């Protein structure tokens, strides 16, 4: 029996970001407070999939290699999608003094570069009373942020202070320098909240560029179908079944879905299933067979064939790469 559209609304709600709220899952994320006096500049080459930089005091300049840049003031949050390198500095013209590599290893660019040192719990910089104070939160492993979210983001997005939920960022700023039981888990969850709040605010901007599925989520015909696919990707969905759920003809549904989302319904479902499979494969003890069942494939072979066609490696190879 196919659920009615009203049943889907009641069960899933109307929030088009619902599918992303479970996306960020920091696990021992790198969270650091930097206290700095100009001139200062850091080139980041850690190849992390996603990083947040927020200004607590002073200001900062962010520049992606060969791409966009932005100037940040107090309360602004920048989200940088990896793995490409970028530079954070006190001003656009300041040359990097240190390079941060994988594993957050810091290397001075030259012997006469200003020294950076440990300034306390999760605090680092060149001056304990420096003008500029930054918070940096880094998702260090693919899979901690869903591929769907990463694909929706530009290389750099910046949300100004007045568009964000300040208490969340303020809470992270207060907690980063504390060191108590479970503090790592607290910081992980706060980082997730800041990320979701920032992305939600960016999607809602008049000049924002949200993905097709986000815009389509508010559509009275396509929205319920998208939420149904999201809630139960393993179900043997058909275009006819989704059209019946939406209360329109098959042809009308397919045309409207493709026009709003940017791809046909079954192509969207396949992409969503394989993105979910890629994330599930990183869970401890995950098997290809178990993941195949959870994302709607009849056998490990069927999942492997589709996964290899899209990702270029088999599910087992993908899982082995994540474990290195």
C-alpha positions as CSV (number, residue, x, y, z in Angstrom):
1,X,0.0,0.0,0.0
2,X,1.4,3.4,-1.0
3,X,1.3,6.1,1.7
4,X,-0.8,9.2,0.9
5,X,1.0,12.5,0.6
6,X,-0.5,13.8,3.8
7,X,0.8,10.7,5.6
8,X,4.3,11.4,4.3
9,X,4.1,15.1,5.5
10,X,3.0,14.0,8.9
11,X,5.7,11.4,9.2
12,X,8.6,13.4,7.7
13,X,7.7,17.0,8.3
14,X,8.4,19.8,5.8
15,X,12.0,20.7,6.6
16,X,14.0,20.3,3.3
17,X,17.2,20.1,5.3
18,X,16.0,17.1,7.3
19,X,18.2,14.7,5.3
20,X,21.3,16.7,6.1
21,X,20.8,17.0,9.8
22,X,22.1,13.4,10.2
23,X,24.8,14.1,7.7
24,X,27.6,15.7,9.7
25,X,29.1,13.2,12.1
26,X,32.4,14.5,13.4
27,X,34.4,11.8,15.1
28,X,37.3,13.2,17.1
29,X,37.3,16.3,14.9
30,X,40.2,18.7,15.0
31,X,39.0,21.8,16.8
32,X,41.4,24.6,17.6
33,X,41.5,28.2,18.8
34,X,44.2,30.4,17.2
35,X,45.3,33.6,18.9
36,X,47.4,35.7,16.6
37,X,49.1,39.2,16.2
38,X,49.6,40.5,12.6
39,X,51.3,39.9,10.4
40,X,50.3,36.2,10.3
41,X,49.4,33.7,7.5
42,X,48.9,30.0,7.4
43,X,48.8,27.8,4.3
44,X,46.5,24.8,4.9
45,X,47.4,21.6,2.9
46,X,45.8,19.0,5.2
47,X,43.5,17.7,2.4
48,X,40.5,17.6,4.9
49,X,37.1,17.2,3.2
50,X,35.6,20.1,5.0
51,X,36.7,22.9,7.4
52,X,35.0,25.7,9.2
53,X,36.8,28.9,10.2
54,X,35.1,31.5,12.5
55,X,36.3,34.8,13.7
56,X,35.9,35.4,17.4
57,X,37.9,38.6,17.6
58,X,39.6,40.8,15.1
59,X,39.5,39.8,11.4
60,X,40.9,37.3,8.9
61,X,41.3,36.8,5.2
62,X,40.6,33.4,3.5
63,X,41.8,32.5,0.0
64,X,41.4,29.3,-1.9
65,X,44.1,28.2,-4.3
66,X,43.2,29.6,-7.7
67,X,39.7,30.3,-6.5
68,X,37.5,32.5,-4.4
69,X,38.5,34.5,-1.3
70,X,36.7,36.5,1.4
71,X,37.4,38.9,4.3
72,X,36.0,37.8,7.6
73,X,35.0,39.9,10.7
74,X,33.8,39.0,14.1
75,X,31.1,36.3,14.0
76,X,31.5,35.4,10.4
77,X,31.9,31.8,9.5
78,X,33.6,30.4,6.4
79,X,33.1,26.8,5.2
80,X,35.8,25.5,2.9
81,X,35.3,22.3,0.9
82,X,38.5,20.2,0.5
83,X,40.7,18.7,-0.4
84,X,42.3,21.7,-2.2
85,X,44.7,24.0,-0.3
86,X,43.8,27.5,1.0
87,X,45.4,30.3,3.0
88,X,44.2,32.0,6.1
89,X,45.9,35.3,7.0
90,X,45.5,38.7,8.7
91,X,45.3,40.4,5.3
92,X,45.2,39.3,1.6
93,X,48.9,40.2,0.9
94,X,50.5,38.5,3.8
95,X,52.7,35.6,2.7
96,X,52.3,32.2,4.5
97,X,54.7,31.8,7.5
98,X,53.7,28.1,8.2
99,X,52.2,25.2,6.3
100,X,49.7,22.9,7.9
101,X,49.8,19.4,6.4
102,X,47.9,16.2,6.9
103,X,47.6,15.2,10.5
104,X,47.8,18.9,11.4
105,X,51.6,18.9,11.2
106,X,52.9,22.5,11.2
107,X,56.0,23.4,9.3
108,X,57.7,26.8,9.2
109,X,58.2,28.2,5.7
110,X,61.6,29.7,6.6
111,X,63.9,29.9,9.6
112,X,63.0,33.5,10.3
113,X,59.3,33.0,10.2
114,X,57.4,34.2,13.4
115,X,57.1,31.3,15.9
116,X,53.8,29.5,16.5
117,X,53.4,27.7,19.8
118,X,51.0,26.0,22.2
119,X,49.1,28.6,24.2
120,X,46.9,26.3,26.3
121,X,44.1,23.8,25.9
122,X,43.3,23.6,22.2
123,X,44.9,27.0,21.8
124,X,47.7,27.9,19.5
125,X,49.3,31.0,17.9
126,X,52.0,33.6,18.0
127,X,50.8,35.9,20.9
128,X,48.5,35.0,23.8
129,X,47.0,38.5,23.7
130,X,46.9,38.7,19.9
131,X,44.4,40.9,18.1
132,X,42.9,38.1,16.1
133,X,41.2,35.0,17.5
134,X,39.9,32.3,15.2
135,X,38.1,29.0,15.7
136,X,38.9,26.2,13.3
137,X,36.9,23.0,13.1
138,X,38.0,20.3,10.6
139,X,36.2,17.2,9.5
140,X,39.3,15.0,8.9
141,X,37.8,11.9,7.2
142,X,35.6,11.3,4.2
143,X,32.2,10.1,5.4
144,X,32.0,12.4,8.4
145,X,30.1,14.7,6.2
146,X,27.7,13.1,3.7
147,X,28.6,13.2,0.0
148,X,25.3,14.8,-0.6
149,X,26.1,17.8,1.5
150,X,29.6,18.1,0.1
151,X,28.3,18.0,-3.4
152,X,25.8,20.9,-2.5
153,X,28.6,23.2,-1.3
154,X,30.8,25.6,-3.2
155,X,34.6,25.6,-2.6
156,X,34.1,28.5,-0.2
157,X,31.0,29.9,1.4
158,X,30.8,32.7,4.0
159,X,27.9,33.5,6.3
160,X,28.0,36.9,8.0
161,X,27.5,37.1,11.8
162,X,24.0,38.5,11.6
163,X,22.7,35.5,9.7
164,X,23.7,32.8,12.1
165,X,22.5,31.5,15.4
166,X,25.1,33.2,17.6
167,X,24.5,31.0,20.7
168,X,25.8,27.9,18.8
169,X,29.0,29.5,17.7
170,X,29.4,31.2,21.1
171,X,29.0,27.8,22.8
172,X,31.7,26.3,20.7
173,X,34.0,29.2,21.4
174,X,33.5,28.7,25.2
175,X,33.9,24.9,25.1
176,X,37.0,24.7,22.9
177,X,39.4,25.7,25.6
178,X,37.9,23.5,28.3
179,X,39.2,20.0,29.1
180,X,36.9,17.7,30.9
181,X,35.3,14.3,30.6
182,X,33.6,13.7,27.3
183,X,34.9,17.1,26.0
184,X,35.8,15.6,22.6
185,X,32.3,14.4,22.0
186,X,30.9,17.8,23.1
187,X,33.1,19.6,20.6
188,X,32.2,17.1,17.8
189,X,28.5,17.7,18.3
190,X,28.8,21.5,18.6
191,X,30.9,21.5,15.4
192,X,28.1,19.6,13.7
193,X,25.5,22.2,14.9
194,X,27.6,25.1,13.7
195,X,28.0,23.5,10.2
196,X,24.3,22.7,9.8
197,X,23.3,26.2,11.0
198,X,25.7,27.8,8.6
199,X,24.6,25.7,5.6
200,X,20.9,26.2,6.4
201,X,21.5,30.0,6.5
202,X,23.4,29.9,3.2
203,X,20.7,27.9,1.5
204,X,18.1,30.4,2.7
205,X,19.9,33.4,1.3
206,X,18.1,35.2,-1.7
207,X,21.4,35.0,-3.6
208,X,22.2,31.5,-2.5
209,X,22.6,28.6,-4.9
210,X,21.0,25.6,-3.2
211,X,20.9,22.3,-5.1
212,X,17.8,21.3,-7.1
213,X,16.7,18.7,-4.5
214,X,16.6,21.5,-1.9
215,X,14.5,23.8,-3.9
216,X,12.2,20.9,-5.0
217,X,11.6,19.9,-1.4
218,X,9.1,22.7,-1.0
219,X,7.2,21.7,-4.1
220,X,3.7,20.2,-3.3
221,X,4.2,17.4,-5.8
222,X,7.9,16.6,-5.8
223,X,8.6,17.4,-2.1
224,X,6.6,14.5,-0.6
225,X,8.3,12.1,-3.1
226,X,11.8,13.3,-2.2
227,X,11.1,12.9,1.5
228,X,9.7,9.5,1.0
229,X,12.8,8.4,-1.0
230,X,15.0,9.9,1.8
231,X,13.1,8.2,4.6
232,X,13.1,4.7,2.9
233,X,15.8,4.4,0.2
234,X,15.7,0.6,0.3
235,X,12.0,0.4,-0.7
236,X,11.5,-0.9,-4.3
237,X,10.3,2.5,-5.6
238,X,9.0,3.0,-9.1
239,X,8.1,6.2,-11.0
240,X,4.5,5.0,-11.0
241,X,4.5,4.5,-7.3
242,X,5.9,7.9,-6.6
243,X,3.5,9.5,-9.0
244,X,0.6,7.8,-7.1
245,X,2.0,9.1,-3.8
246,X,2.1,12.6,-5.3
247,X,-1.4,12.3,-6.7
248,X,-0.5,13.1,-10.3
249,X,0.0,11.1,-13.5
250,X,3.3,9.3,-14.1
251,X,4.2,11.6,-17.0
252,X,3.4,14.7,-15.1
253,X,5.4,13.6,-12.1
254,X,8.5,12.5,-14.1
255,X,8.5,15.8,-16.0
256,X,8.1,17.9,-12.9
257,X,10.6,16.0,-10.9
258,X,13.3,16.2,-13.6
259,X,12.7,19.9,-14.2
260,X,13.0,20.8,-10.5
261,X,15.6,18.3,-9.3
262,X,17.7,18.2,-12.4
263,X,17.7,14.5,-13.0
264,X,15.0,11.8,-13.4
265,X,13.5,10.2,-10.3
266,X,15.2,6.8,-10.7
267,X,18.6,8.4,-11.4
268,X,18.2,10.6,-8.3
269,X,17.3,7.5,-6.3
270,X,20.4,5.6,-7.6
271,X,22.7,8.5,-6.8
272,X,21.2,8.8,-3.3
273,X,21.5,5.1,-2.6
274,X,25.2,4.9,-3.8
275,X,26.1,8.0,-1.8
276,X,24.5,6.5,1.3
277,X,26.3,3.2,0.6
278,X,29.7,5.0,0.4
279,X,29.0,6.5,3.9
280,X,27.7,3.2,5.4
281,X,30.8,1.3,4.3
282,X,32.9,3.2,6.7
283,X,31.0,2.0,9.7
284,X,32.9,-0.6,11.8
285,X,31.9,-4.2,10.8
286,X,30.0,-3.1,7.8
287,X,29.7,-5.8,5.1
288,X,28.8,-5.2,1.4
289,X,25.8,-7.5,1.8
290,X,24.4,-5.7,4.8
291,X,25.0,-2.3,3.1
292,X,23.3,-3.6,-0.1
293,X,20.2,-4.5,1.8
294,X,20.1,-1.1,3.6
295,X,20.2,0.9,0.4
296,X,17.8,-1.2,-1.7
297,X,20.0,-3.6,-3.7
298,X,19.0,-7.2,-4.0
299,X,22.5,-8.6,-3.7
300,X,26.1,-7.6,-3.0
301,X,26.9,-8.2,-6.6
302,X,24.2,-5.7,-7.7
303,X,25.5,-3.1,-5.4
304,X,29.1,-3.7,-6.4
305,X,28.2,-3.4,-10.1
306,X,26.4,0.0,-9.6
307,X,29.0,1.3,-7.1
308,X,31.9,0.5,-9.4
309,X,30.3,2.1,-12.4
310,X,29.7,5.4,-10.5
311,X,32.7,5.6,-8.1
312,X,35.3,3.8,-10.2
313,X,36.2,1.3,-7.4
314,X,34.3,-1.6,-5.8
315,X,32.7,-1.3,-2.4
316,X,35.4,-3.4,-0.9
317,X,38.2,-1.3,-2.4
318,X,36.4,1.8,-1.2
319,X,36.2,0.4,2.4
320,X,39.8,-0.6,2.3
321,X,40.8,3.0,1.3
322,X,38.8,4.4,4.3
323,X,40.6,2.1,6.7
324,X,44.2,3.2,5.7
